[in-house]
Amino acid sequence: MDAVAYPNQEVISFLNSQVVPLRIPADHPQLAPQFTVKWTPCLLVLDEKGKEHERALGFLEPQELIAYILLGMGKAKFNRPDRPAADKLFEQLISTYPKSSFTPEAIYMQGVARYIESHEVKHLIALYDRITTDYPQSPWAMRAQPYKLLKK
């Protein structure tokens, strides 16, 4: 990642404006066991208290790295729970990186966040429709299957 993703200007700008990046050696005697780092690269999205909200193993291209971080930030807001802030982060990922491998999960999470806020099943139906239409091979299409039953 040092050779491709991290030197990318879009990645540098995003990291500097959105997160506090921290690099920990995989053999760090205290932090590697604390965060169960067994392989590198291992990317974690943590909240301000150090709670993990997303984990990725292996190389990510620059745009995938940004999409991954947006997903993790959205999940951190979702879990807080600050669903409106999560919705905005998921929307940023979806609209900016529609071809990302993380986009179907962002659509799913966004639909669930909107449902929790409104209690309107239309959001679950919309996430089902969008994922199964635009990302039918995604594992999130399978996870969205129960929402098909909500359609009348």
Phi, psi and chi 1 to 4 in degrees:
 res  aa     phi    psi   chi1   chi2   chi3   chi4
   1 MET       -  -27.8  -62.1 -114.8  -68.9      -
   2 ASP   -61.5  -32.1  -73.6  -15.4      -      -
   3 ALA   -83.9  -25.5      -      -      -      -
   4 VAL  -119.0  -59.2  177.4      -      -      -
   5 ALA   -77.3  -50.6      -      -      -      -
   6 TYR   -65.0  -35.8  -65.0  143.8      -      -
   7 PRO   -77.3   -7.3   -1.9    7.8      -      -
   8 ASN   -65.7  129.6  178.1  -78.9      -      -
   9 GLN   -61.3  -38.2 -170.2   55.8   48.7      -
  10 GLU   -63.2  -40.9 -174.6 -179.7   -0.5      -
  11 VAL   -65.6  -45.7  170.8      -      -      -
  12 ILE   -58.8  -48.1  -68.6  168.1      -      -
  13 SER   -61.1  -45.0  -63.9      -      -      -
  14 PHE   -62.1  -50.7  179.5   81.7      -      -
  15 LEU   -60.0  -44.1  -68.8  175.3      -      -
  16 ASN   -67.1  -27.9  -73.3  -23.5      -      -
  17 SER   -96.9  -18.7   67.6      -      -      -
  18 GLN  -117.1  -25.5  -61.5  -64.6  -40.8      -
  19 VAL  -138.9  171.6  -61.3      -      -      -
  20 VAL  -109.3   95.8  177.8      -      -      -
  21 PRO   -73.0  142.6   21.8  -25.0      -      -
  22 LEU  -140.5  128.2  176.6   63.3      -      -
  23 ARG  -107.3  125.0  175.8  178.1  -87.5 -179.9
  24 ILE  -120.7  127.1  -58.9  168.6      -      -
  25 PRO   -61.1  142.0  -19.2   29.1      -      -
  26 ALA   -62.7  -20.3      -      -      -      -
  27 ASP  -101.2   14.9   61.1   -7.5      -      -
  28 HIS   -59.4  124.9 -169.9  -77.6      -      -
  29 PRO   -64.5  -27.1   19.2  -27.3      -      -
  30 GLN  -103.1  -48.2 -173.5  177.5    6.2      -
  31 LEU   -79.0  -35.9  -64.2  175.2      -      -
  32 ALA   -59.0  -48.1      -      -      -      -
  33 PRO   -66.5  -37.1  -18.4   27.7      -      -
  34 GLN   -60.1  -38.6  177.9 -177.6  -16.7      -
  35 PHE  -103.7   12.7  -67.6  109.0      -      -
  36 THR    51.5   49.3  -40.0      -      -      -
  37 VAL   -85.8  114.4  175.2      -      -      -
  38 LYS  -116.7  -14.7  -53.3 -117.0 -173.7 -127.6
  39 TRP  -150.9  152.8 -169.9 -104.1      -      -
  40 THR  -123.8  152.3   61.4      -      -      -
  41 PRO   -73.4  143.3   22.6  -26.7      -      -
  42 CYS  -124.2  114.9  176.0      -      -      -
  43 LEU  -108.4  128.9  -57.5  168.5      -      -
  44 LEU  -121.3  140.4  -54.1  175.3      -      -
  45 VAL  -107.5  116.4  175.3      -      -      -
  46 LEU  -114.5  153.7  -49.9  172.7      -      -
  47 ASP   -86.5 -177.0   63.8   20.2      -      -
  48 GLU   -65.2  -15.5   64.9  -82.5   -1.5      -
  49 LYS   -97.3    0.6  -65.8 -179.5 -179.5  176.5
  50 GLY    87.6   10.1      -      -      -      -
  51 LYS   -80.2  131.6 -178.5  178.1  179.8 -166.6
  52 GLU   -77.7  135.4 -178.4  179.2  -33.1      -
  53 HIS  -121.6  -15.4  -66.1  -83.3      -      -
  54 GLU  -160.1  146.8 -173.2   64.0   23.5      -
  55 ARG  -141.0  135.5  173.1 -178.9  -67.3 -107.9
  56 ALA  -133.1  137.2      -      -      -      -
  57 LEU  -111.9  137.2  -65.4  174.8      -      -
  58 GLY    95.9  174.2      -      -      -      -
  59 PHE   -66.8  140.2  171.3   78.3      -      -
  60 LEU  -128.0  132.4  -65.4  172.6      -      -
  61 GLU   -63.6  161.3  -66.6  178.5    2.2      -
  62 PRO   -50.7  -49.6  -30.8   37.5      -      -
  63 GLN   -68.3  -34.1  -70.8   70.6   28.4      -
  64 GLU   -68.2  -35.5  -76.8  -70.0  -80.8      -
  65 LEU   -62.7  -45.5  176.3   60.6      -      -
  66 ILE   -65.0  -44.4  -65.7  170.5      -      -
  67 ALA   -60.6  -42.0      -      -      -      -
  68 TYR   -59.8  -45.4  158.5   76.3      -      -
  69 ILE   -66.2  -40.4  -66.2  170.8      -      -
  70 LEU   -60.2  -42.0  -75.4  168.6      -      -
  71 LEU   -60.9  -47.1  179.3   66.0      -      -
  72 GLY   -62.6  -40.6      -      -      -      -
  73 MET   -64.0  -40.7  -68.6  168.1   55.9      -
  74 GLY   -63.3  -41.8      -      -      -      -
  75 LYS   -66.0  -36.7  -74.3 -177.8  170.0 -176.7
  76 ALA   -62.4  -42.7      -      -      -      -
  77 LYS   -67.2  -41.6  -64.0  -69.4 -173.8 -170.8
  78 PHE   -58.0  -44.2 -179.3   93.2      -      -
  79 ASN   -74.8  -16.4  -66.0  -25.0      -      -
  80 ARG   -62.5  -47.3  179.8  158.8  -75.8  163.6
  81 PRO   -97.6  121.6   31.5  -29.6      -      -
  82 ASP  -126.7   76.7 -176.5   -9.4      -      -
  83 ARG   -63.3  -38.3  -55.4  -59.2  174.8   -4.3
  84 PRO   -61.4  -40.0  -27.5   37.3      -      -
  85 ALA   -67.6  -38.6      -      -      -      -
  86 ALA   -61.7  -45.2      -      -      -      -
  87 ASP   -54.0  -45.2 -173.7  -24.4      -      -
  88 LYS   -64.3  -41.0  -71.8  179.2 -175.6  175.5
  89 LEU   -68.0  -41.6  -72.0  162.0      -      -
  90 PHE   -62.5  -41.5  -64.2  139.1      -      -
  91 GLU   -63.4  -39.3 -175.9   57.3   38.7      -
  92 GLN   -60.8  -44.0 -176.4 -179.9   -9.4      -
  93 LEU   -62.8  -50.1 -171.0  167.8      -      -
  94 ILE   -60.4  -45.8  -65.4  162.0      -      -
  95 SER   -78.3  -32.3   62.3      -      -      -
  96 THR   -86.5  -32.5  -51.5      -      -      -
  97 TYR  -128.6   61.9  -56.8  100.5      -      -
  98 PRO   -64.4  -20.5   23.6  -32.8      -      -
  99 LYS   -96.8    3.6  -64.5 -173.6 -174.0  -62.5
 100 SER   -67.6  148.4  169.1      -      -      -
 101 SER   -68.2  -15.2   63.5      -      -      -
 102 PHE   -90.6  -10.6  -61.4  106.2      -      -
 103 THR   -62.8  -44.6  -58.9      -      -      -
 104 PRO   -58.4  -39.5  -23.4   33.1      -      -
 105 GLU   -66.4  -37.9 -175.6  174.4    0.0      -
 106 ALA   -63.7  -40.1      -      -      -      -
 107 ILE   -62.1  -44.7  -67.1  168.1      -      -
 108 TYR   -60.6  -50.9 -172.8   95.6      -      -
 109 MET   -63.8  -38.1  -65.8  -62.6  -60.7      -
 110 GLN   -63.3  -44.6 -177.7 -176.3   52.8      -
 111 GLY   -62.3  -40.8      -      -      -      -
 112 VAL   -66.7  -42.7  170.7      -      -      -
 113 ALA   -59.7  -43.8      -      -      -      -
 114 ARG   -66.2  -38.0  -71.2  176.8  174.9  178.3
 115 TYR   -64.4  -45.9  170.3   74.6      -      -
 116 ILE   -60.1  -39.6  -69.6  170.4      -      -
 117 GLU   -70.1  -38.3  -77.0  -64.0  -57.7      -
 118 SER  -107.3  -22.7   68.8      -      -      -
 119 HIS    61.6   25.5  -58.6  -72.1      -      -
 120 GLU  -102.1  119.4  -64.4  176.7   11.1      -
 121 VAL   -65.3  -15.2  -62.6      -      -      -
 122 LYS   -57.2  -28.8   70.1  179.9 -176.5 -179.6
 123 HIS   -71.4  -35.8  -61.9  -63.7      -      -
 124 LEU   -71.4  -38.9  -60.3  174.9      -      -
 125 ILE   -64.9  -41.7  -65.9  167.8      -      -
 126 ALA   -63.7  -40.3      -      -      -      -
 127 LEU   -67.0  -39.8   81.4   79.8      -      -
 128 TYR   -59.5  -50.4  165.8   80.5      -      -
 129 ASP   -60.3  -44.8  -72.9  -19.2      -      -
 130 ARG   -69.1  -45.3 -176.6  151.1 -174.1 -153.5
 131 ILE   -66.6  -45.0  -67.8  173.5      -      -
 132 THR   -71.2  -23.9   57.3      -      -      -
 133 THR   -82.8  -49.9  -60.3      -      -      -
 134 ASP   -89.9  -25.2  -64.5  -14.5      -      -
 135 TYR  -137.2   55.1  -52.8   93.1      -      -
 136 PRO   -64.3  -23.0   23.9  -33.2      -      -
 137 GLN   -90.0   -3.0  -59.6  -54.9  -44.9      -
 138 SER   -72.8  145.7  163.2      -      -      -
 139 PRO   -60.2  -22.1   -3.0    3.4      -      -
 140 TRP   -72.6  -21.7  -67.1   95.4      -      -
 141 ALA   -65.5  -40.7      -      -      -      -
 142 MET   -66.3  -42.8  179.0 -168.8   67.3      -
 143 ARG   -66.4  -25.3  -67.0  179.8 -174.3 -174.1
 144 ALA   -83.9   -9.6      -      -      -      -
 145 GLN   -51.2  -41.6  -75.9  -60.6  -45.9      -
 146 PRO   -58.4  -26.8  -25.3   33.7      -      -
 147 TYR   -72.9  -13.4  -55.9  136.9      -      -
 148 LYS   -61.3  -32.9  179.4 -178.7 -178.8  179.0
 149 LEU   -68.7  -15.3  -59.5  172.8      -      -
 150 LEU   -80.8  -14.6  -60.9  172.2      -      -
 151 LYS   -71.5  140.1  -65.2  176.6  109.1  174.4
 152 LYS  -108.1      -  -65.4 -175.9  176.9  115.7
